[in-house]
Amino acid sequence: MRYFLRETFLSILISIILIFILSILVSNTSISESVIIPSVIGITSFSLLIGGFRISRIKKEKGIIYGSVLGLIYMLILYLISSIINFEFNLNINSIIMIVLGIFGGAIGGILGVNFK
């Protein structure tokens, strides 16, 4: 469990840093605000790919399972925090896409981590 928490924290940290960079780019350049949602989904998936890769390198087995669990933990934390901040607990299509791609990103990272030599 310790590894899941550590790698989840690392994935969250990577996401925060990349979203901060995205916010600077959107506010200081002519990049359209319509790229924010796809970019956040990509950043989240990338962060979970890294986390899934790292946890499966530590565990050295069952990469798809460990990566998926990491993605699920991350997405649950993200959903809870965003629901508390927005004072509403509901799912929309963007939330569902984020959850699925988050779990998928973690699973791909887990597969890559186990098979990386």
N, C-alpha and C positions, 0 to 999 in steps of 0.2 A: 504493500500500500504506500509505503514511503516513496517508492520510485514513481508511482502514479501522481502523487501530489507534487513532487519535484518537477517532473516533466510537464505536468499541467501548468504549474506556475511559470515554467520557462516558455511554454507556448503562449500563455497570456502576456508575458513580458514582450515577446517578439511581436505579438499583435499590437500591443500598445505603442511600441516604438514605430512600427510601420504605419499605423493609423495616424500617429502624430505627424510623421513625414508626409502622408497623404493630405492631412489637413493644411499643412504649410503650403504644399503644392497647389491645392485648390484655392486657397485664399490669396496667394501671391502670384498666380499665373492665370492665364486665360482658359485653364482646363474647366470644362463644364461640370456643374454639380450633378449631372445625370450619371457620371461615372462613379459616384460615391458608393452606391449599393453594390454594383458588381465588383468594385475594388475591395470593399470590406469583405465580401464573400471570398474573393481570391486570397486576401491576406489571411483570413481565418483558416482557409484550407491549407495554405502554405505553412502557417504556424503549426497546425496539427500534423502535417506531413513531417515536419522536423521533430516534433514531440514523439510521434509514433515511431519514427526511425530510431530515435535515441533510446526509447524504452525497449524496443525489440532487440537492439544491440546489447542492452544490459541483460535482458532475460534469455536471449539466444534461442528462443523457441516461440511458437504460436504467435507470430508477428501480427497476423490479421486480427486475432482476438485482442491482444494487448493494445494494438493501435486503435481498434474500434472502441474499446472500453475507454481509452484515453480521450478519444474524440467525444464520446458520450458524456464523460465527466466534464470536459471543457464546455460543451454545449449546454449542459444543465446549469453550470455556474453562470455562463453568459446569459442564459434565459432568465435565471432568477435575479441577477443583478439588473438587467434591463427592465424586467417587470416591476421590480421594486422602485427603480428610478422613475419609470413612466406611470406608476400607480395603476397598472392594468396587466392582468394575467390572461392574455389571449394569444392564439396562434393565427398568423396570416400566412400567405403563400411565401413571403420572403423568409419568415421564421422557419417554415418547414424545409425550404430549400437550404437554408443555413445549417439546420440540424443534419440533414441527409449528407450534404457535402462535407460537413465537419467530421462526421463519422467515417465517410468515405476517404477523406484526406488522411485521417489517422490510420485507417486500415492500409492504404497504399504505402504510407510511411513505414508501417509495421512490416509489410511484405518486403519492402526494399531493405529495411534494417536487418532482417533475418538473413536475407540472401546476399548482402553486401560482404565481400571478402576483402 
